[in-house]
Amino acid sequence: MNALTAVTGFPRIGKKRELKFATEKYFKGEIAQDELEKTAREIRAYGWKKQQEAGISFIPSNDFSFYDNMLDTAFLLGAVPARYTSLGLSPLDTYFAASHGYQGEKGDVKALAMKKWFNTNYHYLVPELSDDTHIALSDEVQALSHFAEAKALGIQTVPSFIGAYTFLHLATYTGKKSAEDFADAIAGAFVSLAEKLEAAGAEYISFSEPALVLDVSESEAAFFSSLYGRLLAGIHAATGLKVILNTYFGDVRDVYQKICVLGFDAIALDFIEGKESLALVESGFPQNTLLFAGVINGKNIWRSDYEKKNALLSKIAGAVARERVVISTACPLLHVPYTTALEEKLTDSIKSYFAFAEEKLCEMRDLASGDESAAASNRALFERERVFRTQSVQQSLLKLCETDFVRKPDFAERERIQKKVFSLPPFPTTTIGSFPQTQDVRANRAAFRKGEITKEQYIDFNKKKIRECIALQEKIGLDVLVHGEYERNDMVEYFGSQMYGYIFTEHAWVQSYGTRCVKPPVIWSDVARREPMTVAWSVYAQSCTKKPVKGMLTGPVTILNWSFPREDIPLKEQAEQIALAIRDEVLDLERNGIKIIQIDEAALREKLPMRRSDWHREYLDWAIPAFRLVHAKVKPETQIHTHMCYSEFNDIIREIDAMDADVITFEASRSDLKILDALKACDFKTEVGPGVYDIHSPRVPSVEEITGGLYKMLEKVKREKLWVNPDCGLKTRGEAETEASLRNLVAAAGELRKAV
């Protein structure tokens, strides 16, 4: 008999990003809500049918979202701030106002804060709970309609939800109340939900609790036990539903014993990132409980080695009766593309090493069935050599020594030199890098890629856009300029395409946030730079102005974290390979007269291990040096900037200071400038530009709003160290709103210069 199989979440953007395009049309008023809903139904149906065809035993529903599942949960529970509900918009437009802000005739509100979802490149909306928040099950339950949709297709699904503990753990509390004050209400709401689901024909309900893989204190563990004690007792008393606890992104060592005695009908554990998961189940597992064994990697795209997976499953079955082991994805498949079938330009040989979401379904089917022919084919794949090492890259790594990671002179001396070299005004203004990628920019790039225009035509167009961008920035009055990045499709793919070792897909899109999708390149072999990648564009931009123009690069850790990395060599080695390639580019920019170079590390915190005890040994001890390797050889007169966004930086602020950049810009606008306290507490030496407005929202901040934020910054940041900038690149924004926002930014800096 085949083993049971489970998926904890399926991609939801559409195979060719249909949801993104439909949602953006809805925002522009080009389609009605009915048409947007139709696209969403088609996407959901496609995913359910694919899982049914693969014989998946436990197929999730309610894993779809128009923007974010945490935001969905807030609306499910009625935990929506009044500033959104009071706008008088439709339910869907209220939802979108909370996700990306609203500025119109009915009001002007910022979006909820946005943060990275654990150790992924996905961003979630942070729930906001005030003392007036009344948690209760919403009258409109999206999960019920989705369950009914699947049932109408003949597919029984498991309604899946962000769990009460994770929701409360990640929420922001704006008053005196804490998570404990909302526990009874949220437990009651989920019990009411379970009753409705059972009435609709559901047999299971699943709660995802990834927050359990973090360091969980004794008080937090006690709160989890109390919360789920109430929740499970209520569901089991009121319904016959079976309850699944779903955990992922690590192991649950701090609460495992508590989980085992609470009475869950199934427990999902991660055996990919969960270092202790096997040892935990070997220590004992509750009787009459299913174990969803997460053995299929939901975050990388490499084919599974069936022999290794079967060996792991055998060890698991030694601790838990085989009939109670369900072969599962280690985390939702939200973080991988749909299918390799769309990749027509990759060879069959290359594709044979990849497993996207649909191929992972087939892997589970093969493992569950014990198919001998599939096992033989898989064995042959792993017996042949996939890639050979590049001798020049290996020699460069061997030659690295301590001085390659240390910049001279020290920061204080460099700061003194640079103040004299640049003579910038107080509160210098700049942007993060990119300017709006308008339709003509995308069309020019597409035409060149398709061979419809010559290289000269492509370059001439981009030079025209650069001239216009420089002229606009001078007219606005910015102090440090950028070239606009019109030649770049993506801040990682652009660099990867000009380095040895990378390969690229056509349709391997994954969701980053809302309608923002990214197409991570794949690190296939050893990485090295082919030739200068940005120098010509930066030199041309600098020739258009006497003001300094930043050379714009992506840092090695971000390139690594926003790629699909290799699994055959350590991440540290991959980071150092990329760092050496970017170092070559930094030194070429400097030799060609570029005096300010920004090396973005937007994703530095992203891969920080879930447990604090692992932070340095497993990550920071090589991630911070990788960044230093990139810039350690530049002259003291060259100013090094970096940028970071949408993560919790407060707890690694000293490590960020140790990157030894000269200027760091942070996302700060959506997080209410909370990072400022951390900067002050550690006496942050680096000059800093906390973002003064949110570029992920179409709203235009007023001069007064920006000025108010700057005054708050001055309470925590020294006057001579404060820069003024947006919180991220402007690539996704429109031209009119961008110019208006930057004019207000410059005006606010001007007001500050007069007053301080």
N, C-alpha and C positions, 0 to 999 in steps of 0.2 A: 504494500500500500504506500502511495506517495505521502511524503511528509506534508504538513500544512505550511502555507506561506502567507506572508503579510507584507503590506506596504504601508508606511506611516505617513505618506504624503506624496503627491504627484505634481509635476510641473503644471503651471496654470496660466502661462502667458500665451499659449498657442504655439503650434509648431513653427510658425513663421511670424510670431509676435502679433497675432491678430488682436489680442486684448489691448496691447499698447496702442495700436493704431486706432482701434474703435474708441478707446477712452479719450485719446487726444482729440479725435473728431467731436466727441461729445462735449469736451471742454470748450471747443471753438464754436459750438452751436451748429455743427454741420450735420449731426444726426440726433435723433430723439432717443430718449431713454429706452424705448422698446427695442430699437435696433442694437443698442449696447447690450441689453439683456439677452437678445438673441445670440449675439456673438459669444457671450459668457456661457449660455446653455450648450452651445456647440462644443466649446472647449471642454466643459465638464463631461459631456457625453463621450467625447473622444477618449479622454483619460480612463473613464470607467470601463469602456469597451475594450481598450487595450489590456487592462488588468484582467478583465474577465477572460479574454482570449488566451492570456498566459496562464490561466488557471489559478490566479491568486485567491487564496481562501478568505483573507480579510482585506477588503477593499475600502479605503477611507472615503467619506464624504465630508463636506464642510472644510476641506483643505483648500478650496478655491477662495480667492479674495479679489475684490476690485483694487485693493491697495495693500492691505496688511492684516494678518490674522489677529495681532494684538489690538489693533483698532476695531476689528470686527467684534472682538470679545468685549471691549468697552461699550460698544453700541448694544450688544446682546444683553449686557448687564445694566444698561441705563446709566453707565458711568461716563457721561459726556458733559463737559463743562458748559455752563449756561451761555457763555459767549457765543457758542455755535448754535445751540438750540433756539436761542432768542432771535436769530437772524430771520426766522420765518421762511426758511428755504424748504424745499422738498426733502424727504429723508435721505435720498441719495446725495443731493447737493450739500446737505448738512454734513454728511460723511466726508465728502471731498473737501469741504471747508476746513474740517479738522485735520485732514491729511496734507493739504498744501496751501492753506490760507484762503482768505476771501477779501476782496477789495471791490466794492461796488455800491450800488444805490442803497443796499440794505445794511451796510456796515463795513468795517475794516478790522479784520482779525488775523493774527498770525496763526500759523499751523502749530500743532502739538510738536513737542521736541522729538527729534529723530536720533536714534542711536544704532550702533551695530548690534546685530543679533548674535550674541555669544562670540564664537571665533570664526564667523563667516563674513562674507562681503554683502550679506543681506542686511537691510536696515529696517528697524521696526519703529512704530510710533509709540511714544511713552505715554501710558495712561496717566491721567491727572486726577487725583482724588482730593477733594476739599472736605471740610467739616460738614458741608451742606450736601455732599454727594449721597444720593439714596440709591443703593444697589438693589435692583429687583429685575426679574426677567422681563425683557422687552415684549411688547404685544406682537411685534413682527420678528419671528425667529427664522433667520435665513437657513439654518441647518435643517429645519423641517421641510422647507420647499426643496432643498437640494436632495434630501433623503427620498422625497416623493418622486423627484425627477428620475433618480437612479432606479427606483422601484418600478416606475413605468416602463423602463427599458429592460426589466427583468433582472436587475442587478441588486442584490442585497448588500448594503454597505454598512460600515461602522461609522456613525457620526463622531467626529473627532474635534476636540476643543483644546485651546490653551488652558492648562489647569489653573485652579484657584491659587495655588501657592506661587507659581511662576508669575501669574498676573499681579498678585499683590506684592511680590518681591521686587518686580521691575517698575512698579508704579511710582510716580512722584506724589508726595503728600504736601499739600500747600497750607495746611492748618495744623492743629494740635493732634488730630487723630492719626493713628498708625494702622498697620495691617491688621492687628488684632481687633481693632474696632469694627472692621468690616467683615470679619470671619463668619459670623452667624448669617449675615445677609447674603454673602456670596455662596455659602453652603446651601442656604434655602433656595436661592435662585437656580442652582444647578440641580437640586432635587426636583423642582418644578419642571425644569427642562427635561429631566429624565422621564418624568411622567408623561409629558407630551410626546416624547420620542417613542416610548413603549406603545402608546395609543396609536402611533403612526405605523407600528410594525417593526420597530428596531429591536434587536436582540442584544446588542452590545453598545456601550458608550466608552469612548477613549478620552483620557485626559493626558495631555503632554506636559511633563514637568522637567524641562531641561535645567531649570535652576537648581535641581538636586545634585547636579554634577559639579557645582561650585563648592568651595569650602563652606560647609554648613556648620554653624556654631551649635552648641547644645541648646540654646534658647530657640534658635531657628528650627532645629530638629524637633523640639517639643511642640512648637507651633504647627509644623507640618503634620505631626501625629494627631494633634488636637483637631486641626482643620479637617483632615480626611477621616478622622474618627466620626465626626459629625456628618460629613458628607456621605460616607459609605453607609452609615447606619440609616440615614434618611432615604437613600436610594434603595437599599435592600428592604427597608420596611414598606416603601410605597410602590415598588416595582419589582419585576422579575428580571430586570436588566443585569447583564454581566458587565463588570467594570474593568477596563484595561488601564493600567498605569504605564505611560510611555515615557521613557527617559532616553536622552541621546546627547552626544558631544563629549562623553566621558563616562566615568563610573560613579556609582552612588555609595561609596564606601562609608560616608558619614551617617547615612540613614538606612542602610541596607537592612539591618535587623528590625528596625521599626516598620519598614515597608513589608517585610515578610509576615508580620503578625497583624497587619491591618485588615486583611481579608479581601484583597484584590483577587479577581478571577483570572487575571493575566498580568504579567509584568514584563515589560520590554526593556532589555538591557543592551547597551552598545558594546560590542566586542571588537570594534575597530579602534576607537579612541579610548575606550574604557580599559585602562591598563590592569585594573584589579577585578574586572567583571568575572573572569573565569575563576579566580580564587574565591570570589564572593559566593558564586553558586556552588563551588566545591565545598564550601563551609556549611552548606545546607540551603535547601530551597523548599518553600511551603508545598505541602501535599495538595493535590487536587487543583493546582494552579498551573496555567500554561506559561511557558517561558518563550517570549518572542525574542529569539536570539538574533541580534543585529550583526550579521556577518557580511553583509553586502555594503560596501562603502557608498554612502549617499553623497559624498562631497568631491570625489575624484572620478576620473573618466577611464581609468585603466581596467582592462579585463581582469576578472578574478582568476586566480590560480586554483583550479578545482581541487587539486591534491591537498593544498594547504587548507582550503575551506573545509574539506571533508575531515581532515585531521582535527581541526578545531571543533567541528560539530561532534566528532566522536568523543572528544574530551568533555564537551558539554553534556552529551548523552550519558557519560559515565557518572555524572552528578545528578542529572535530571532524567527521568525515564524518557526514552526517545519519543514515545507517543505524545509526550507533553511539550516537545520542543517544536516551535514554529520558526521556520527559516524566514528571516525578516531583513529589511533594510536597516542599517544602523541608525539612520536619521531620515527625515523626509527627503525625497528626490528633487525638492525645490532647487537645490544647489547644483544640479547637472542639467545639460541640455536634453532635448526630447529624444532624438534618434540619429544614429550614424547614417541611416538610409538617405538622409537629405544631402549628405556630403559627396557630391559627384566628382569633385576635383581631387579628392584624396584617393590614393591607390587602395585596392582591396587588401594588400599586404599591410599597409598602415592601419586601415580601419579594423583589421582583425585584432589589433591590440586594444581597441577602445570598446567601452560599454557605457553608453548614455542611458537615460532612464528606461527606454523600451528594451534595450539590450540587457539591462539589469533584471528586468522581469523574466527574460529568458534564462538568465543565469540562475535565478531562484527556481525556475521550473526544472532546469537540468539537475540542480543539486537535490531537489525534492524527489525527483523521479529516479535518480541514479542512472540516467541514460548513459550506456557504455560508449556509444559512438560519439556523443558529445564530450564525454570524458577523454576519449582518445584524441579527438581533435584539439581539445584544450591542452592536453599534455604535450602534443607536438608543438604547439605555439610556444610553450615555455621552455622547451628543450633547445630551441634555436636562439642564436645570439641576436638580440634586437639592435644593439648599438655598440660601437667601439669608442674608446676614449680618444680624445684629441690631444696629441703629445704636447703641442705648444701651450694649451690651456693648463694641462697638468704640470708642466714645468713652471709656469707663472705662479701657480698656487704653492708649489714647493719653495719658491724663492721668497715668499712673503715673510717678513720679520716684524718685530714690534714697532719699529720706526715708520712702517707703512701705514700705521693706524693712528699716529700722533701728529697733530698739526702744530707748527711753530710759527711765530711766538705764541704765548698764551692769549686767552680771550681778551683780557683787559688791554694788552698792548695793541692787539689788532683793532679793537674798538676805537682806541685813540687815533690810530693811523687812518682808519676808514672815515671817522668824523671829519678829518682834515681833507681827505681825498675827495669826498662827495659833497661836502658843504650843503647837506640837505636841510630844509627848514624843520622846525619842531613839528612833531606829529606828521612825518612824511606819509604821503598817500600813494597807494599802489593797488593793483588788482592781483588776483591769484594766478592768472595766466591766460586762460582761454577767453575769447569773446564769442558772441552768438554765432553758432553754426547755422547760418541761414540756408534757405533752399538753394540759392545759387552756388553756395560753397559746396554743399553736398552733391549738387549736379555736376560741378566741375570735377570733383574727385571721382565720381562714378563714370563720367565720360572718359577720363584718363584711364581708369582701370579697365574699361571696356575697349580701349583702343580707338575711341571715336574722336579724340583730339591728340595732338602731338605733345611731347614732353615740354616743349618750348611754350606752347599755348597754356598748358597747365601751370607752369612756373610763372608766366606773365600774369595770369589771372590772380594767383596767390600774392604776387608782388603788389599788384594793384590793391588788393584787400589789405595788405600790410601797410601800404602808404596811407590808405584811408583810416585804418585803425590808429596809427601813430598820430595822424592829424587830429582825429577825434579826441584822443587822450590829451594832446597838447591844448586843444580848445577847451576841454573840460577843466584842465589845470592840474592833472595828476603829476606827481613828482618823479616816480619811477615807473617806466612804461613797459609794456609787453608787446610782442608782435602779433598776438591774437590766435596763433596755433591753427590757422586755416588749412594747413597741410595735414593735420592729424585727425584720424578717425577715432582714435582712442588713446589714452595716455599710456597704456601698456602695449597694446597691439602695434602702435606706431614704432616703438623701439624694438619690440620683438621681431618685427618684419625686416629690420636692418641688422639683425644679429644672426650668426650661425647658431644652430641648435634648436631653433623654434620651428614649429609648423602651425598652420592656420586653417581654420574651418570656415565654411560659408554660413552655416545656420546654427551653430552651437551656442545659442543665446541662453542666458540665465537672468533671472530677475535680481536687480540690485535694490531697488525700492520703487513702489508705485509703477509708473510707466517707464522707468529707467531700466533698460536691459543692457547687459554687457556680454561680450563674446570673448572669454578668456582664451589666449593662445596656449599652446601646449609645448612644454619643454620636452623636447624629444631626445636631445643629446647634449654634449658639452657646449657651453655658450661662449661666444666671443664676438666682438664688434667686427663688421666687415670693413667699414669706412666711416668717415664723419657723418653724423645723422642729422644734426641740427645747425651746424656751423654756418652754412650758407644763408639760411633764413635769418638767423640772429644777426649776422654781419650786415645783411641788407637792411634789416630793421634799424640797426644802430646808425646806418648811413643816412637815415631819413630824419634824424633829430640830434640835437646836442644834449638832450636829457639822457640819463642812463636807461638802457633797455636790458631787461633781464633775459639771460639765456635760460631756457625752460627745459628741465629734464625730469624724468621720473626716477626715483631712487630704487636701489636694488631690492630692498625688502618688499616694497610695494609691487614691483614688477614680479617678484616671486609669488607674493601672496595673491595677486590678481591674475596669475596664470594657473593652469593645471600642472602642478609640479611632477617631476619624476618620482617614482617610488623605489628606484633601484640604488639611489645614492642619498646621503643625508641632505636635509634642507640647508644646513650650514655651508656645505660645499657648493650647492647651487647658488646661494646668495653671494658667496665670494666670487664665483665665476661672473655673475652679472655685475657685481661691484667693479671688477677689473675692467669690464667693457665700458661701463659708465664713467669710470675714472679717465679712460682714454678720451672720452668726449669732453669732460670737464677741462682737461688740460689743453685740448684743441681750442675750446671756446676762449680760454684765457689767452692763449698765444695769438688769437685773432682779435684781441682788443675788447672782449666782453668782460666788463668789470664786476657785474653782479650776476651770479648764477644761482638759480633756484632749483633745488633737487627735492622734489616732492616725495614725502613719505606718508601719504594719506592713510596707508594701511598698516602702519607700524604696529599698532596695538592689536590688530585684528587676529593674529595667530598666537597671541599670548595664551599660554596654557591655562586651563580652567582653574587649576589649583596654584595658589601663590607659592607654594614650596617648589614648584617646577619652573617658575618664571625665569629665573636667571640661568640655571643649568641647561634647560631645554630650549631657551629662546633668546633672552636678552643678552646673554654672554656672547652670542654670535651676531644678533641682529644689529645692536648698537655699533660694534666694530665694523660691520659691513658698510654702514653709512659713513663712518669715519674714513674707511679705506678709500671711498670715492673722492673725498675732498682734502685729504691730509697733505697733499703735495702742492696745493696752490699757494700763491704769494699772499702775504698779509694784507696787501692792498685790495685783493679780490674778496668781495663780500659774498658769503654763502648763505642763502636763504633755504628754508624748507617749509613744508605745509602739511598740516594734519587735520583730519576732519571726522566728525560723527563717531566718536568713540569716547569712552571714559578715560581721560588722561590723568586725572588727579593723582591716582595711586602709583603712576610711574613717572611723575614729573621730574624727579631727580635724574632718572635715566635719560629722559628727553634732553635735559640740560647737558648731560654728558655726551650727547651727539656732537657737541662743540660746533654747531652752526653759529652764524653771526646774528641771524634774524629767523624767528619762527612765527608763522601765522597759523592760528587755530580757528576751527569752527567754534563759535561761542554763542551765536545769536539765539539758536533754538534751545540752548541749555541755560539761558538766563545768566550768562557770564559766570557760572559757578567755578570755572577753572581759575578765576582770578584769585580766589582764596588759596588755592594750592600754589600758585605762582609766588604769592607773597610769603606763604609759610616757609618755602624752601629758599627764599632769597634768590629767585631765578635770575641767573646772570645774563642769559641771552636776551637780545632785544626782541620784542614780541608784538604781534598784531592780532589780537582777538577779533574775530569777524564782527563787524558792526551791523550787518543785516543779512538775512537769509536769502540766498540765491535760488533755493529750491521752491520758492513761492513767487508767483507773478506780481505780488503787491510791491508798490514803490514806497520805501520808508521816507518819512519826512525829515527835514533838517533837524527839527526839534527832537525827534525820536533818536536819531543818530547822535546828536550832541548829548542827550541825556545818557546814552550808553557810554560815551567817551568819558563823561564826568565820573561815572561809576568805575570805569577802568582806572582812572587817575587816583582813585582811593587805594588801589592795590598795586599799581604799576608806576614806576618812577617816570617822570615826565620825559626824560631824555631817552627812555627805552621804548616808548609807545609809538607804534605804527598804526595807520588807519587804512582798513581794507575790507572788502566783502569777505564772507566766510568761506567761499569756495570759488571755483572757476565759473565763468558766465556762459559756457557753451550751450546750455539748454534754455537760456532766456531769450526773449525777443529784443530787437534793437531799441525800440522806443523806451521800454521799461528800463533797459540797461543804462541808456544815456541819462534818463531822468534820475535813476538811483545814484549813479556816479556823480552827477552834478550836486546832488544833495550831500553825498559823502564829502566831496571837496569843500562845499560850503560849510559843513559842520566842522571840518578840520580848521578852516579859516576862522570860524567863530572861536574855537578853542585857542588858536594862536593869539587872538586879540585879548582873550580873557585871562589866560594863564601865564 
